Amino acid sequence: MKKVNASALLIISIFLIINIILCGFNLIFNMDIALLGFYTIFLIVNIYMYRNILLKYLFMYVMFSYHVLSVFLVENYHIYFKNLLETSYRVGALAVLINFYMIYFGIIFFLEKNNESNNKKKSKSVDSIQNIKWIKSTFNKKNIKLITIILLIAIITVLLKKRNIGFYAMNGIDRFDYAALTFSWFDKKFYTYITWLLPIPLLAQNIGVKKIGNIFMFLYCFFMIWVGDKFGSLFIAFYIYILVIWMTKRISKKRFYQMVFICFVAITILMIFIALQVKYQWGNWSDIPTYFAHRLTGGQSDLWWKIYSDKANMPWRLEEFCKDELGALLRIPKHVTEYNFGIYKMMRVAAPASVVEAYLRRGIRFAASTQATLFYYFGYMGLYMGGAILAILGYWIVNRAVDAYHKSDMICSICYTMLLTKYISIMQMSEFRFLTNKTTLVAIVVLFIKYEVEKHKKKMGFNCD
């Protein structure tokens, strides 16, 4: 164990030192291509030394690298930001962002390698004799099946209701207008909560009820496509699928490469579907590359680029942070147009007021703001310390979620899935208010009570299994 600690720490240290040297040269020469290549090599080395880390943190690897690529493009090409009403130019924002993500992924790599032997002990197949015995003795298989059937009926009912309204693009409107015009109170709650409940039908597959689980997963994806959610929710669903179905089993080297291939094919199919949908909505094949170019640069890099270019030499804003960000943890205005925290605050700081108001009136936000938020309030130190803290938090949530899925623990699976989806929003859109909202607090209380009950049973001599 000590040897693993030392080797992992040494690898991270070497990469960070080399990256600092490259950043130094970047002050004189444009080293963005070298920095992007070095960041890519760093991730490949992480994956080579611990294969499971790719599947375990697939969402983070894909979406955060997507963010890096987006910033690289706006730094080195003149990209017009419709959100900011200005054209990009090089300000040196890429190097700092890569530092953030190297710290983030470096800490996750260190923590995973540090506990690799323990993880191997915990990653026994759900098909093992011991785990089957655990399921049969303490887990009510009928409950998972029953809840899955209830969820299946619910999603079919919602889809039948939406049938009369039609596919969101049929009326020539985007998904935001579609939701505003057609979503009832129940639809809004269902759209949010159904992702948190997604592990239950997937757990049904792990205990042998595959048909119902597969049907539900298909209908879930169909529902998200029907209401126009092409990227975020579908990718999160695919990520949860990987954690529940694949990360709860032993993964051989051959199986790992098969899964990577499946992931590649799934993402490719999603891109093809989106391209066809763009053709259907916009009418021309030439609109497809324009759409993807906008998705890559518009909303992903604008806030970080703008905040860094305008605020690089500004002091800490501790009082402003306490007023707007900490204040939002306790009280949130009723109307989104009054929001002044997280991504909403960064939108107001970076974009023209007319653009922000137009976006918020339609319930639209920009796409990425966490690094911009940390940097705006606390500069370089806050950005890098924030990356370290977020990495530790992500490691804790992902591993607790996988452990709950492995044990087919319904309550913990729902709670940790909720925390995982909220964590993703924190990492992408600086939604720090999720730390203290009602559902988060309920999940934490439930997990604490469950932990204390199991701890008490062990003290009393009961077998918690």
Beta strands, then each sheet from edge to edge (+ up, - down):
strand 1: 80-81
strand 2: 86-87
sheet 1: 1+ 2-
end
